[in-house]
Amino acid sequence: MDLIGVQRNPVPTGARAGIFSGHDGLQLRYAVWEPTAGKARGSVCVFGGRGEFIEKYFETIGDLRRRGFYVASMDWRGQGGSARLLKNPRKGHVDSFGDYDRDLTVFMKDIVLPDCPPPYFALAHSMGGNILLRASRLQDCWFNRIVAVAPMLRLSDLPFSMSASSVIVEAAMYLGLGDAYVPRGSDASWESEPFEGNVLTSDEGRFMRNKSILDAAPQLGLGSPTIGWLHEAIKSMTLIDDIDFPASVHVPTLMFAAANDRVVEGRAIEELAAQLKAGSQIVIDRARHEILQERDEPREQFWAGFDAFIPGSSGG
């Protein structure tokens, strides 16, 4: 699928977009850009969260290119311009978070390493941050440093504790409900809801910009997650919450937490950062979950932290 540009969100110039085969042959979308300023300082791989798509990060991609980075991005399986997994394409589903891990390996080996220069850095949001933290345990992980923005370590809106939720979801899976929406789930995406009261961003302009993308290309949108996705997400969050996990992380990691996040728990980010051998966190004041889609002031706080952490980044 080609990249979709709209008036509020044009496709950054020089894009090379295409499809690659995931670990099991599933068709996944990617895009690569060269820097627009100065000598190349390396490559940043941008990974979105659940339900997101490459187009949502055009502004961020421009910010990175102006800093002298190659940029590569992909849509996770089951969302954006990548192939969907169920008959209803609006359902946010995955069979296993291990599929994300293996797709990431293919993306790096087939798309990034051949055409993008080192050193390699990862910039990942929410679910993407969860997946990249999993990858950080690899002895030969591709990334020199990882920046995780509001990483999905614990969900704020679970009605019960993670352990109790796990038992309930396991029972639902046993009853064959893995492909069903979570309770109160629907085909509607968060971006289709009104700006007032949304949990994503306090910036109405950027919220409406993202909505205009889905108005022009509704096929990019995704509804609520399935019970199967939640089952796998809880397993992955439990893995990261394990007492032995921090010692297994081999990549220096900077995590950003949004002070007004109602999607993921900031306390979990703080706890993990305190336990990592080479990790830290920055809390962005007055920001909601999608820090990179926020007002200019929170975004400027983010970029200041990014530039201080990533070698060679000099500010756009």
C-alpha positions as CSV (number, residue, x, y, z in Angstrom):
1,M,0.0,0.0,0.0
2,D,1.3,3.5,-0.9
3,L,1.7,6.1,1.8
4,I,-1.3,8.4,2.2
5,G,-0.9,12.2,2.2
6,V,-3.5,14.8,3.0
7,Q,-3.3,18.6,3.1
8,R,-2.6,18.7,6.8
9,N,-0.2,15.8,6.6
10,P,1.7,15.5,3.3
11,V,4.0,12.6,2.6
12,P,7.6,13.7,3.4
13,T,9.6,14.0,0.2
14,G,11.9,11.2,-0.9
15,A,9.9,8.4,0.6
16,R,10.7,4.8,-0.5
17,A,7.7,2.7,0.6
18,G,6.8,-0.9,-0.1
19,I,5.8,-4.3,1.2
20,F,8.0,-6.9,2.8
21,S,7.1,-10.4,3.9
22,G,6.9,-11.0,7.6
23,H,8.4,-14.1,9.3
24,D,5.4,-16.2,8.1
25,G,4.9,-14.5,4.7
26,L,2.3,-12.0,5.9
27,Q,2.5,-8.8,3.9
28,L,3.8,-5.9,6.0
29,R,4.2,-2.2,4.9
30,Y,7.4,-0.2,5.4
31,A,8.9,3.2,4.4
32,V,12.4,4.6,4.4
33,W,13.7,8.2,4.1
34,E,17.1,9.7,3.8
35,P,18.1,12.7,6.0
36,T,17.5,16.2,4.8
37,A,20.3,18.0,6.6
38,G,24.1,17.5,6.8
39,K,26.1,14.3,7.0
40,A,24.1,11.2,8.0
41,R,24.4,10.6,11.7
42,G,22.9,7.1,11.6
43,S,19.4,5.7,11.4
44,V,16.3,5.9,13.6
45,C,13.7,3.2,13.3
46,V,10.2,4.5,14.3
47,F,7.7,2.0,15.7
48,G,4.1,3.0,16.5
49,G,1.7,1.7,19.1
50,R,-1.4,-0.5,18.8
51,G,-3.6,0.7,16.0
52,E,-1.2,3.3,14.7
53,F,0.2,3.7,11.1
54,I,3.3,5.2,9.5
55,E,1.4,8.4,8.3
56,K,0.7,9.4,11.9
57,Y,4.5,9.9,12.4
58,F,5.2,12.1,9.3
59,E,5.9,15.1,11.5
60,T,8.2,13.1,13.7
61,I,9.9,11.6,10.7
62,G,10.6,15.2,9.4
63,D,12.0,16.2,12.8
64,L,14.4,13.2,12.7
65,R,15.5,13.8,9.1
66,R,16.4,17.4,9.9
67,R,18.6,16.1,12.7
68,G,20.6,14.1,10.1
69,F,19.1,10.7,10.5
70,Y,17.9,8.1,8.0
71,V,14.4,7.0,9.1
72,A,12.8,3.6,8.7
73,S,9.3,2.7,9.8
74,M,6.9,-0.2,9.5
75,D,3.3,-1.0,10.3
76,W,2.9,-3.9,12.7
77,R,1.0,-6.9,11.5
78,G,-2.8,-6.5,11.7
79,Q,-2.8,-2.7,11.5
80,G,-2.1,0.3,9.3
81,G,-1.2,-0.7,5.8
82,S,-0.1,-4.2,6.8
83,A,-2.2,-7.3,6.2
84,R,-5.0,-7.9,8.8
85,L,-5.4,-11.2,10.6
86,L,-9.1,-11.7,11.0
87,K,-12.2,-11.6,8.7
88,N,-13.2,-8.3,10.3
89,P,-10.2,-6.0,9.4
90,R,-11.2,-3.5,12.2
91,K,-10.4,-6.0,15.0
92,G,-7.0,-5.4,16.6
93,H,-5.6,-8.9,16.9
94,V,-2.4,-10.8,17.1
95,D,-1.8,-14.5,17.7
96,S,1.4,-14.0,19.7
97,F,3.7,-11.1,20.6
98,G,6.4,-13.4,19.4
99,D,5.1,-12.7,15.9
100,Y,5.9,-9.0,16.4
101,D,9.4,-10.1,17.6
102,R,10.0,-12.2,14.5
103,D,8.6,-9.5,12.1
104,L,11.0,-7.0,13.7
105,T,13.9,-9.3,13.0
106,V,12.9,-9.6,9.3
107,F,12.4,-5.8,9.0
108,M,15.8,-5.1,10.4
109,K,17.6,-7.7,8.3
110,D,15.7,-7.2,5.0
111,I,14.9,-3.5,5.0
112,V,17.0,-1.5,7.5
113,L,20.5,-3.1,7.5
114,P,20.9,-3.2,3.7
115,D,20.0,0.4,3.1
116,C,20.3,2.5,6.2
117,P,23.7,3.3,7.8
118,P,24.7,2.6,11.4
119,P,24.5,3.4,14.2
120,Y,20.9,2.3,14.7
121,F,18.5,3.8,17.2
122,A,14.9,2.9,18.0
123,L,12.1,5.3,18.8
124,A,9.0,3.4,19.9
125,H,5.6,4.4,21.3
126,S,3.3,2.4,23.6
127,M,3.0,-1.1,22.3
128,G,6.0,-0.5,20.1
129,G,8.0,0.3,23.3
130,N,6.9,-3.0,24.8
131,I,8.1,-4.9,21.7
132,L,11.4,-3.0,21.6
133,L,12.1,-3.7,25.3
134,R,11.6,-7.4,24.5
135,A,14.2,-7.0,21.7
136,S,16.6,-5.3,24.0
137,R,17.3,-8.6,25.7
138,L,19.0,-10.0,22.6
139,Q,22.8,-10.3,22.9
140,D,23.2,-9.0,19.3
141,C,20.4,-6.5,19.4
142,W,20.7,-4.1,16.4
143,F,20.1,-0.9,18.4
144,N,22.7,1.2,20.2
145,R,20.1,3.0,22.1
146,I,16.3,2.8,22.6
147,V,13.9,5.6,23.2
148,A,10.5,4.3,24.5
149,V,7.7,6.9,24.6
150,A,4.9,6.0,27.1
151,P,5.8,2.3,26.8
152,M,3.0,-0.2,27.5
153,L,4.2,-1.8,30.7
154,R,0.8,-1.8,32.5
155,L,-2.5,-0.7,31.2
156,S,-4.4,1.9,33.2
157,D,-7.9,0.8,32.3
158,L,-7.9,-2.8,33.2
159,P,-10.8,-3.4,35.6
160,F,-8.8,-5.8,37.8
161,S,-5.1,-6.3,38.6
162,M,-2.9,-7.7,35.9
163,S,-2.8,-11.1,37.6
164,A,-6.6,-11.2,38.1
165,S,-7.2,-10.0,34.5
166,S,-4.9,-12.7,33.3
167,V,-7.0,-15.4,34.9
168,I,-10.2,-14.0,33.4
169,V,-8.7,-13.6,29.9
170,E,-7.3,-17.2,30.1
171,A,-10.8,-18.4,30.8
172,A,-12.2,-16.5,27.9
173,M,-9.5,-18.0,25.6
174,Y,-10.4,-21.5,26.9
175,L,-14.0,-20.8,25.8
176,G,-12.9,-19.9,22.3
177,L,-13.4,-16.2,22.5
178,G,-9.9,-15.1,21.4
179,D,-11.2,-13.5,18.2
180,A,-14.0,-11.5,20.0
181,Y,-13.7,-7.9,21.0
182,V,-12.8,-7.1,24.6
183,P,-15.9,-6.0,26.6
184,R,-17.3,-2.8,25.2
185,G,-15.0,-3.0,22.2
186,S,-16.2,-1.9,18.7
187,D,-15.0,-1.2,15.2
188,A,-14.5,2.5,16.1
189,S,-10.9,3.8,16.4
190,W,-9.9,6.3,19.2
191,E,-9.2,8.9,16.5
192,S,-12.8,8.8,15.4
193,E,-14.1,10.0,18.7
194,P,-14.6,13.7,19.6
195,F,-11.5,15.7,20.6
196,E,-13.2,16.7,23.9
197,G,-12.3,14.2,26.6
198,N,-9.9,12.1,24.4
199,V,-7.1,10.4,26.2
200,L,-4.5,10.7,23.5
201,T,-3.5,14.4,23.2
202,S,-4.3,17.9,24.4
203,D,-3.4,19.3,21.0
204,E,-6.6,19.7,19.0
205,G,-4.8,20.6,15.7
206,R,-2.7,17.4,15.7
207,F,-5.7,15.3,16.8
208,M,-7.7,16.6,13.9
209,R,-4.8,16.1,11.6
210,N,-4.7,12.4,12.5
211,K,-8.4,12.2,12.1
212,S,-8.1,13.7,8.6
213,I,-5.7,10.9,7.6
214,L,-8.4,8.3,8.6
215,D,-11.1,10.3,6.9
216,A,-9.0,10.0,3.7
217,A,-7.9,6.4,4.2
218,P,-10.3,4.7,6.6
219,Q,-8.6,1.3,5.7
220,L,-5.7,2.4,7.9
221,G,-7.9,2.6,11.0
222,L,-8.3,-0.1,13.7
223,G,-11.0,-0.6,16.3
224,S,-10.7,-2.1,19.7
225,P,-8.4,-5.0,20.6
226,T,-9.6,-8.6,20.7
227,I,-9.5,-10.8,23.8
228,G,-6.7,-12.7,22.0
229,W,-4.6,-9.5,21.7
230,L,-5.2,-8.6,25.4
231,H,-4.2,-12.1,26.4
232,E,-0.9,-11.7,24.6
233,A,-0.4,-8.2,25.8
234,I,-0.9,-9.2,29.5
235,K,1.7,-12.0,28.9
236,S,4.2,-9.6,27.5
237,M,3.6,-7.0,30.2
238,T,4.0,-9.7,32.9
239,L,7.3,-10.8,31.3
240,I,8.6,-7.2,31.5
241,D,7.3,-6.9,35.1
242,D,9.3,-10.0,36.2
243,I,12.0,-9.3,38.7
244,D,14.7,-10.8,36.5
245,F,13.8,-8.8,33.4
246,P,15.7,-5.5,34.0
247,A,19.0,-7.5,34.3
248,S,18.4,-9.0,30.8
249,V,18.2,-5.6,29.0
250,H,21.5,-5.0,27.1
251,V,20.6,-1.7,25.4
252,P,20.7,1.8,27.1
253,T,17.1,2.9,27.2
254,L,15.4,6.2,27.9
255,M,11.7,6.1,28.7
256,F,9.3,9.0,28.5
257,A,6.2,9.1,30.7
258,A,3.3,11.4,30.2
259,A,2.2,13.1,33.4
260,N,-1.5,12.9,32.4
261,D,-1.4,9.4,30.8
262,R,-4.7,7.5,31.2
263,V,-3.7,4.6,28.9
264,V,-0.6,3.2,30.5
265,E,0.7,3.5,34.0
266,G,3.5,5.9,34.6
267,R,4.4,4.2,37.9
268,A,5.4,1.1,36.0
269,I,7.7,3.2,33.8
270,E,9.3,4.7,36.9
271,E,9.8,1.3,38.5
272,L,11.5,-0.2,35.4
273,A,13.7,2.8,34.9
274,A,15.0,2.5,38.4
275,Q,16.0,-1.1,37.9
276,L,17.7,-1.0,34.5
277,K,21.5,-1.1,34.4
278,A,21.5,1.6,31.8
279,G,18.1,3.2,31.8
280,S,16.3,6.4,32.9
281,Q,13.0,8.1,32.5
282,I,11.8,11.7,31.9
283,V,8.3,12.7,32.8
284,I,6.6,15.2,30.4
285,D,4.4,17.6,32.3
286,R,0.8,18.3,31.1
287,A,1.1,15.6,28.4
288,R,-1.3,12.8,27.6
289,H,-0.4,9.4,26.2
290,E,0.7,10.4,22.7
291,I,3.6,12.7,23.6
292,L,4.8,12.9,20.0
293,Q,1.2,14.1,19.0
294,E,1.1,16.7,21.8
295,R,1.3,20.5,21.9
296,D,4.6,22.1,21.0
297,E,5.8,22.6,24.6
298,P,5.6,18.9,25.6
299,R,7.1,17.9,22.2
300,E,10.0,20.4,22.8
301,Q,10.6,18.8,26.2
302,F,10.7,15.4,24.5
303,W,13.2,16.5,21.8
304,A,15.5,18.1,24.4
305,G,15.7,14.7,26.1
306,F,16.1,12.8,22.9
307,D,18.9,15.1,21.6
308,A,20.8,14.7,24.9
309,F,20.5,10.9,24.9
310,I,21.1,10.0,21.2
311,P,24.7,10.5,20.1
312,G,25.0,12.9,17.1
313,S,21.5,14.4,17.5
314,S,21.8,18.1,17.4
315,G,18.2,19.4,17.4
316,G,16.2,20.2,14.3
